[in-house]
Amino acid sequence: MSTNFSEEQEQAVWNKASIPIEDEKDNWRKDCCGAWIKRSAYGDRDDEYGWEIDHAYPASKTEINEMFNLRAMNWKNNKSKDDDYPSYTADVTSDGDKNIEKKKSWTVNKTIQSKVAAYLAKMTKI
């Protein structure tokens, strides 16, 4: 897990996550797989609602720290996603107001995939 993000980047990534309850948007969000995440549990793998900043296109392939490539993800989903791209498996989603363990296949959305492809093409021309 990369934790080399400023507080401003961390907050910007948090702000991109889904807001399921408007009155609780400062404390609770859902990741791209539907799992609940808690703002105060950033980087906490001991908390079931802990979250990390995920690189949609894995940093192990090419570290793209542009905001389009960063997203808040429950730590269990980030761990199960590993370096898979664009399709990956997540371990956690939600049922009501609780997280549940449930393996499901996901694909990074087409908009992010297009931005990643354009970024990589630009980098190969430099």
Secondary structure, 3 states (H helix, E strand, C coil): CCCCCCHHHHHHHHHHCECCCHHHCCCEEECCCCCEEEHHHECCCCCCCCEEEEECCCCCCCCCCCHHHEEEEEHHHHHHHCCCCCEEEEEEEEECCEEEEEEEEEECCHHHHHHHHHHHHHHHHC
